[in-house]
Amino acid sequence: MITAPIAISCGEPAGIGPEVAASAWRAVGRDIPLLWIGDPAHLPDGTRWTVVETAREALTVADALPVLAQDFGPPRRPGVPDPRHAQGVIDAIRTGVDLCRTGQAQALCTAPIHKAALIDGADFTYPGHTEFLAALAGDVPVVMMLACPDLRVVPVTIHIPLSDVPAQLTAARLTDTALITHAALRRDFGLAAPRIAVAGLNPHAGEDGKMGREEIELIAPVVAALRAQGLDIFGPLSADTMFHAGARRGYDAALCMYHDQALIPIKTIDFAGGVNVTLGLPFIRTSPDHGTAFDIAGQGIADATSMIAALRMANDMAQARA
């Protein structure tokens, strides 16, 4: 039984966030109750919207996008971020988190932000959305997952230079990432006994130490220790043979050692439909796997496929938790 809407934080007003939110509402709003948080003046012309005072009120709205309204002040200029909107963007995220943590929203779906505008306009000190959400949740450890119907990937290290990966790839980080992923697959994806595949760092998973020893000295011992704890986890595997259709049938999520090792396969398999999911939070957070797309903002051509997928996944995760 649906007792709360999915909250959508507006993201950067000058980007495609308002457009894909409006398109997504038209696609799924009759099936999934939604609540958009932002300045309704930023929504595309022709969008049917109505202001609500509470999240629960959104459940009673059938023919318009329910909006928890904020006044951002200066008008939106598509493609041109305005630092004066920064505090409004931050407040929309904070409101969405508060609604989730108090049970007034069943999940939070975040539209893309523009970090430079947030830094310039509000002295934003976080590397990105994920770190800000983790701080709002009490500095909990979190993990980034990219997911589509055919693949779930989790990068153990994320936005760092490739040359820094070996030093950042520690037993503790790999262990924590695997445990958070395993718990989320059970709680949020309804998998009673999730299977986790672990990629190697080096070509051919190190070729028995001939191409690097991280697999022998770090990854394999962590995998063995986790298996001893009862996890169905295996590897390290050669990354170049992990992502074809037959291999994907053998696991529910793949742990990858660095950013591109994870993101290249999922963006190849489902570029438009991938969803960014933050694992480890006390609430559900999904996001479309794309940026602000300033170059096409305001032109009415933005593809809402990823936002629609993010909303559907948030709804499915909420049902799994329930």
N, C-alpha and C positions, 0 to 999 in steps of 0.2 A: 504494500500500500504506500503510495507516494504521499508524504507528509510535508515536504519542503521542496523548493525549487533548486535548480542549479544556478548559482550566481556566476555572472560573467563580468569580470572587471574590464573596463573599457580599453586599457592599454593606451598607447600613444595616439592622441586624437588625429594627428596629421598623417598617420599611416592608414592601412587598410582595415584596422581593427573594427571600427564602427560598421564598415561595409560588410565584412564577413559575418559579424554578429547578426546584422539585420537579415542577411541571406540565410544564415543558419536557422534563425527563428522561423522564417517562412518554410524551411524544409522540415524541421523537427518540432516546432513549437506546439503542435497539437498532440504530440506523443510525450514530450518531455517538458515539464514546467520550467520556465526560464525566468531569470531576473537580471536585467542589465544594470550595471552600476556606472554612472557617468553623467555627462551633460547631454540631455536629449537633443540639444541644438546641433550636436556633432553627428547625429545619425543621418543617413542619406535621405535626400528629399523623397517623399512618397512612402517612407516607412510608417506603418501604423504603430504608434506607441501610446502608452498611457502611464502617468505617474502613479506610483503606489507609495503608501506610507510605511508599510511593513513588508517583510519577505513573505509572510503567510498570505497577505492580500494578493500576491502574484498568482496564487493557486486558483483564484476566482476569475482571472482574466482569460478570456477565450479567444478574442479576436484582435488582440494587439500585443505588442512586446511590452511587458511590464518593466518600468524603469524606476529605480531608486535614484532620484535626481540629485545631481551636484552641479553647482554653478562654477564653471571653469573661468568665467570672466571673458577674456578676449576670444573672438570667434576662431574657429578652426580654419586653417589654410592647408588643404591637402598637399602633401609633399614638403611642407615647410614646418618643421617642429618649432614650437614656441616654448621656451623655458618657463614662461609664466603659467603654463599648464602643468608643470612638474608636480606641484604639491597635490593637485587634484588627482593626478594619475596614482600617486603614492597612497592618497587617502582612499581611492577606490579599491586598491588591493587590500589595504588594512581593513576596510569595511567588509570585504568579501571573506577575509579570514575570520573576523569576529562573528559573522553570520554562521560560518561553518562550525566554529568552536562552540557556539551556543545552541547548535541544533536547528537554527533557523534556515540554513541552506544545507542541502545534502552533499554538495561538492562545490569546488571553485574551479572555473575554467578561465584562464587568464589570456587576454589578447596581448600581442607583442608590445613590448616597451622599447623606448629609445634611451639607452643609458646616458648618452652625452647630454641630452636635454634634461634628464633628471639631475645629473651632476651640476650642470650650469644653473638650473633653476631652484634646486632644493638641497644641494650639497649631499646628494645621494652617495653613500659610502660602500655600497655592496657591489660585488662583481656582476650581479644579475638578479633576475627574478628568484631563482632557486634559493640563493643565499639569504635574500630578504625574507622569504617565506619561512625558512628554517629559523631565522632570528625571531620572527613573530611567534613561532611555535615554541620558543624557549631554547633556541640554539640546539635543536635536536640533530643528530646525524642523518643526512639524507643521501639519496642515490638518484641519479637520473636514468630513466628508462625511455627508450624510443620504441614505440609499439605500433604494429599494424596487424591485420588479421593473419598474416603469414609469418610474422617474425617479431620477437621481442629481443632487444639488445640492451645491455647495460655496460657503458664504458667505466672502467675502474678509475682511470685518470681522464680528465676532461679537457679543459681549455688551458693547456700548457704546451710549450714547445716540445717537439718530438725528442729533442736531445735531453730534455729533463725527465722523460718518462721513466727510465730505469731507476733513477734515484727516488722518484716519488712512488714507485711500485713496491710497497712494503707488504710484509706478511699481514700486519694489522689491517692495512687498508683493504687488501684483497679479502681477508676474512670478514671484515665488517660489511663490505659490499655484498658478499655472497649471503650472509645471514639476513641482511635487510631485504635483499631480493627474494630469498626463500620465504620469509615471513609475509611479504607483500603478495607473492603469488598465491599463497594460501588464503590470506585475508581478503584481498581485493580482486583476485581473479578466480576464486573458487576452486583452486587446484589442491586436492587433498595431499598429493604426493608429487610436488613439482620436480621436474628433471632439469638440471642446470648443466650446460656445457661450458667449458672454460677454454678460451683460446690461449695459445702460446704467444709470447712476445716476439720471438724471432722467426724468420722464415723456416718452414717445416718444423715448427715447434722446437727449434734449436738443433735438429738433426743429431740427437744423442750427444749434445755438447759441442759439436763441431762448429755450430753457428751461434754460439752463445750458451751460457749456463744458467740463465734465469729460470728456465723451465725445470731444470734438475734441482737447483738450490733453493728456489723460492716457490714457484707455482705448484709443482707436484707435491711437496710436503704440506702445503696449505690444503690442497684438494684431499689428500689422504686424511688429514686431521678432521676435516669437515665430514668426510664419509664415515669416520669413526663416531661422529656425533649423530649419525643417522640420516644425513642429507644424501639425496640421490644426485650426486655431482660427479662429473668426470672430466678428465683432461690432464694436462694441457694438450689441445688439439692443434693441428696445423690450420691456420685461419683460412688458407686458400681453398680448403675443401669442406668448410663448415656450413656454407650458406646456400648450397644448391638444394633443390626441393626435397630430394631424398634425405639429405642430412638433417634438414630442418624438422622432419617428422620425428627425429629421435630426441628432441628436447623441447622444453617450454620456454626457456630463455637462455641467451648466450651472454656470458661475461667476457668482455673484450678488454684488452689491456690499454688501449688509447682511443682517442676520439674518432679518428677516421676509420679505424678497424671496425668500429661499431656502426658508424653512420653511413659509410659508403654502401654496405649491403642493403640496409633498410631503405635508403633513398633510391637505390636502384630498383628494388622490388616494388615500392609503393611511394613514389615521390610526393604525390599530392595528398595521400591519405595517412601519412605518419602522424603519430601523436606523441608529444612529450609528456611524460608522467613523472611526478616527483614521488619517490618511494620513501617511507620512513616518517612522513608527517602524520600528526594525529587526525588529519582531515584529508579528503581526497582533492588532489590538484592535477588537472590536465591542462594542456595548452596545445594549440596548433603548432606544428613543427615548421614554422616559417617566421620571417621577420616582418618589419613594418612595411616593406615594399613601397617606399616613398615614390618610386618612379611611376607607379600606376595608380597611386591613391587618388580617389575622387573621380576616376574615369568610368566607374561602374563595371570593370572587367575583372576584379579580384575573384579568384577561385576560392570558394568557401568550403571545399572538400575536407581540408584538414580540420577546420573549426567544427564542421558537422561531425567528423569522426571523433574529435575530442569531447564533444558533448555526449555523443552516444557512449563512448568509453566511460566517461564520468558517471553516467546513469547506470551502466552495467556494473561498475565497481561499487556504486552505492547499494545496488541490489545484492551484490555478493556480500558486502559487509552486513547488510540487514539479515 
